[in-house]
Amino acid sequence: MPPDVIVRQLLHVEQNKIHAGYDVTERLTDGGNMMRAWVEYLRLQRPSQGLSS
């Protein structure tokens, strides 16, 4: 993930009010992508227990 995407997700608040109005869709898209990557990372870290996910 690009560092600016991670920081934007962690801050949760856009300081510039004008940008905030346009930023919602981009933040949701980036956030969804970041969460999918995190889930996949965690899935790969989990020891195999013979169960399908």
C-alpha positions as CSV (number, residue, x, y, z in Angstrom):
1,M,0.0,0.0,0.0
2,P,1.3,3.5,-0.7
3,P,2.1,5.3,2.5
4,D,-0.3,8.2,1.8
5,V,-3.2,5.7,1.6
6,I,-2.3,4.2,4.9
7,V,-1.9,7.6,6.6
8,R,-5.2,8.8,5.1
9,Q,-7.0,5.7,6.5
10,L,-5.4,6.2,9.9
11,L,-6.2,9.9,10.2
12,H,-9.9,9.4,9.3
13,V,-10.3,13.2,8.9
14,E,-9.4,15.4,6.0
15,Q,-8.3,18.8,7.3
16,N,-9.3,20.7,4.2
17,K,-13.1,21.0,4.2
18,I,-13.4,21.3,0.4
19,H,-11.3,18.1,-0.2
20,A,-13.3,16.3,2.5
21,G,-16.4,16.6,0.4
22,Y,-14.8,14.9,-2.6
23,D,-12.6,12.5,-0.6
24,V,-15.2,10.1,0.7
25,T,-15.4,7.8,-2.3
26,E,-11.7,7.6,-2.8
27,R,-11.1,6.9,0.9
28,L,-13.8,4.1,0.9
29,T,-12.2,2.5,-2.2
30,D,-8.7,2.7,-0.8
31,G,-9.8,1.5,2.6
32,G,-11.6,-1.5,1.1
33,N,-8.5,-2.4,-0.8
34,M,-6.3,-2.0,2.3
35,M,-8.6,-4.2,4.3
36,R,-8.6,-6.9,1.7
37,A,-4.8,-6.8,1.6
38,W,-4.7,-7.1,5.4
39,V,-7.2,-10.0,5.5
40,E,-5.1,-11.8,2.9
41,Y,-1.9,-11.1,4.9
42,L,-3.5,-12.5,8.0
43,R,-4.8,-15.5,6.2
44,L,-1.3,-16.4,5.0
45,Q,0.1,-16.0,8.5
46,R,-2.5,-18.4,10.0
47,P,-1.2,-22.0,10.5
48,S,-2.9,-24.5,8.3
49,Q,-5.5,-26.4,10.3
50,G,-6.9,-28.4,7.4
51,L,-10.0,-26.2,7.2
52,S,-11.0,-24.3,4.1
53,S,-11.9,-20.6,4.6
